[in-house]
């Protein structure tokens, strides 16, 4: 159980780092280095920014919840 939670935390952490690195530091949305122009044409600038922002919040919340659950499981075992 602990191993599975640890692997999930690692996967979510890597995905969170990738999503954060895709963001433009000036708040402009998806960075052009990672195909931002094509993404803006496909989704539109607002939709791509919303998706990246929602993905960031979702992955951050998932990481927090997984860490809390892992701490509880480790404490009880």
Backbone as CSV, one residue per row, in Angstrom:
resi,resn,N_x,N_y,N_z,CA_x,CA_y,CA_z,C_x,C_y,C_z
1,UNK,0.826,-1.201,0.000,0.000,0.000,0.000,0.868,1.262,0.000
2,UNK,1.884,1.252,0.857,2.764,2.420,0.948,3.549,2.596,-0.353
3,UNK,3.974,1.471,-0.938,4.716,1.541,-2.197,3.844,2.126,-3.305
4,UNK,2.587,1.712,-3.370,1.678,2.228,-4.386,1.463,3.732,-4.208
5,UNK,1.281,4.168,-2.983,1.094,5.600,-2.722,2.349,6.398,-3.073
6,UNK,3.507,5.822,-2.781,4.764,6.501,-3.094,4.945,6.646,-4.606
7,UNK,4.605,5.602,-5.343,4.699,5.670,-6.807,3.718,6.703,-7.353
8,UNK,2.496,6.748,-6.820,1.516,7.747,-7.247,2.000,9.165,-6.961
9,UNK,2.608,9.361,-5.801,3.154,10.681,-5.457,4.249,11.072,-6.439
10,UNK,5.105,10.128,-6.808,6.183,10.417,-7.757,5.616,10.786,-9.130
11,UNK,4.609,10.048,-9.590,4.012,10.325,-10.896,3.336,11.699,-10.905
12,UNK,2.562,11.986,-9.860,1.881,13.283,-9.780,2.898,14.415,-9.685
13,UNK,3.989,14.200,-8.975,5.019,15.235,-8.849,5.667,15.552,-10.193
14,UNK,5.977,14.515,-10.973,6.588,14.726,-12.284,5.607,15.445,-13.215
15,UNK,4.337,15.036,-13.189,3.334,15.705,-14.016,3.150,17.163,-13.595
16,UNK,3.163,17.421,-12.293,3.022,18.785,-11.799,4.202,19.652,-12.244
17,UNK,5.406,19.093,-12.185,6.571,19.851,-12.653,6.450,20.172,-14.135
18,UNK,5.996,19.205,-14.924,5.843,19.435,-16.368,4.810,20.516,-16.650
19,UNK,3.683,20.478,-15.950,2.628,21.467,-16.167,3.100,22.853,-15.746
20,UNK,3.841,22.936,-14.667,4.346,24.232,-14.207,5.368,24.788,-15.196
21,UNK,6.223,23.927,-15.741,7.220,24.400,-16.690,6.604,24.838,-18.018
22,UNK,5.441,24.305,-18.374,4.773,24.693,-19.615,4.214,26.110,-19.515
23,UNK,3.860,26.532,-18.307,3.242,27.840,-18.135,4.224,28.956,-18.445
24,UNK,3.699,30.038,-18.980,4.491,31.230,-19.232,4.637,31.981,-17.909
25,UNK,5.849,32.329,-17.487,6.025,32.985,-16.200,5.347,34.352,-16.096
26,UNK,5.011,34.966,-17.215,4.359,36.272,-17.179,2.845,36.147,-17.211
27,UNK,2.334,34.938,-17.100,0.893,34.744,-17.077,0.254,34.748,-18.439
28,UNK,1.046,34.527,-19.487,0.522,34.570,-20.834,-0.003,33.253,-21.349
29,UNK,-0.008,32.231,-20.555,-0.545,30.954,-21.010,0.550,29.972,-21.345
30,UNK,0.283,29.114,-22.314,1.217,28.065,-22.690,2.436,28.695,-23.364
31,UNK,3.613,28.266,-22.929,4.857,28.807,-23.467,5.060,28.339,-24.903
32,UNK,5.574,29.206,-25.754,5.758,28.866,-27.162,6.832,27.806,-27.359
33,UNK,7.718,27.627,-26.391,8.752,26.604,-26.489,8.136,25.219,-26.620
34,UNK,7.018,24.974,-25.972,6.369,23.672,-25.973,5.187,23.633,-26.933
35,UNK,5.245,24.375,-28.003,4.169,24.351,-28.983,3.000,25.219,-28.606
36,UNK,3.258,26.312,-27.929,2.186,27.186,-27.483,1.388,27.812,-28.610
37,UNK,2.059,28.118,-29.721,1.345,28.727,-30.846,0.337,27.758,-31.440
38,UNK,0.729,26.499,-31.605,-0.197,25.502,-32.147,-1.327,25.240,-31.163
39,UNK,-1.007,25.230,-29.886,-2.038,25.002,-28.884,-3.014,26.167,-28.844
40,UNK,-2.502,27.378,-28.961,-3.387,28.533,-28.962,-4.296,28.535,-30.179
41,UNK,-3.808,28.051,-31.310,-4.643,27.986,-32.499,-5.697,26.895,-32.367
42,UNK,-5.317,25.774,-31.724,-6.236,24.656,-31.615,-7.308,24.910,-30.561
43,UNK,-6.909,25.333,-29.375,-7.846,25.541,-28.271,-8.289,26.985,-28.130
44,UNK,-7.510,27.897,-28.617,-7.722,29.306,-28.340,-6.901,29.665,-27.117
45,UNK,-6.459,30.903,-27.013,-5.557,31.306,-25.936,-6.194,31.129,-24.567
46,UNK,-7.449,31.502,-24.424,-8.098,31.422,-23.108,-8.310,29.981,-22.678
47,UNK,-8.698,29.115,-23.613,-8.974,27.726,-23.248,-7.706,26.980,-22.866
48,UNK,-6.585,27.244,-23.554,-5.344,26.564,-23.202,-4.847,27.028,-21.839
49,UNK,-4.993,28.306,-21.550,-4.594,28.827,-20.247,-5.462,28.241,-19.148
50,UNK,-6.765,28.150,-19.394,-7.666,27.553,-18.403,-7.308,26.101,-18.147
51,UNK,-7.011,25.350,-19.211,-6.669,23.941,-19.052,-5.401,23.770,-18.236
52,UNK,-4.368,24.547,-18.540,-3.097,24.438,-17.819,-3.290,24.847,-16.366
53,UNK,-4.070,25.892,-16.125,-4.309,26.330,-14.749,-5.101,25.283,-13.965
54,UNK,-6.131,24.729,-14.584,-6.909,23.684,-13.905,-6.067,22.444,-13.647
55,UNK,-5.211,22.098,-14.601,-4.333,20.941,-14.411,-3.365,21.186,-13.258
56,UNK,-2.857,22.399,-13.145,-1.946,22.735,-12.052,-2.636,22.604,-10.705
57,UNK,-3.831,23.182,-10.585,-4.563,23.108,-9.316,-4.961,21.677,-8.983
58,UNK,-5.398,20.921,-9.985,-5.812,19.538,-9.754,-4.638,18.677,-9.314
59,UNK,-3.516,18.806,-9.994,-2.343,18.015,-9.622,-1.799,18.436,-8.257
60,UNK,-1.833,19.728,-7.956,-1.385,20.193,-6.639,-2.257,19.653,-5.519
61,UNK,-3.563,19.684,-5.725,-4.482,19.149,-4.719,-4.313,17.646,-4.587
62,UNK,-4.114,16.957,-5.708,-3.904,15.511,-5.670,-2.640,15.160,-4.898
63,UNK,-1.586,15.932,-5.124,-0.329,15.691,-4.407,-0.516,15.894,-2.907
64,UNK,-1.204,16.950,-2.533,-1.460,17.218,-1.116,-2.250,16.075,-0.474
65,UNK,-3.310,15.647,-1.135,-4.158,14.581,-0.593,-3.384,13.270,-0.495
66,UNK,-2.604,12.944,-1.522,-1.808,11.719,-1.479,-0.783,11.746,-0.350
67,UNK,-0.177,12.899,-0.111,0.795,13.021,0.984,0.125,12.830,2.342
68,UNK,-1.054,13.405,2.523,-1.778,13.250,3.780,-2.176,11.783,3.986
69,UNK,-2.691,11.160,2.947,-3.089,9.758,3.060,-1.885,8.880,3.372
70,UNK,-0.750,9.143,2.722,0.460,8.364,2.989,0.933,8.545,4.427
71,UNK,0.864,9.755,4.931,1.271,10.007,6.321,0.383,9.249,7.299
72,UNK,-0.910,9.220,7.022,-1.844,8.501,7.899,-1.573,6.995,7.840
73,UNK,-1.340,6.477,6.641,-1.086,5.043,6.488,0.214,4.647,7.178
74,UNK,1.261,5.451,7.020,2.538,5.148,7.662,2.412,5.210,9.174
75,UNK,1.675,6.188,9.684,1.505,6.332,11.129,0.754,5.133,11.719
76,UNK,-0.234,4.620,10.997,-1.039,3.506,11.495,-0.366,2.157,11.341
77,UNK,0.673,2.062,10.528,1.291,0.753,10.328,2.572,0.585,11.109
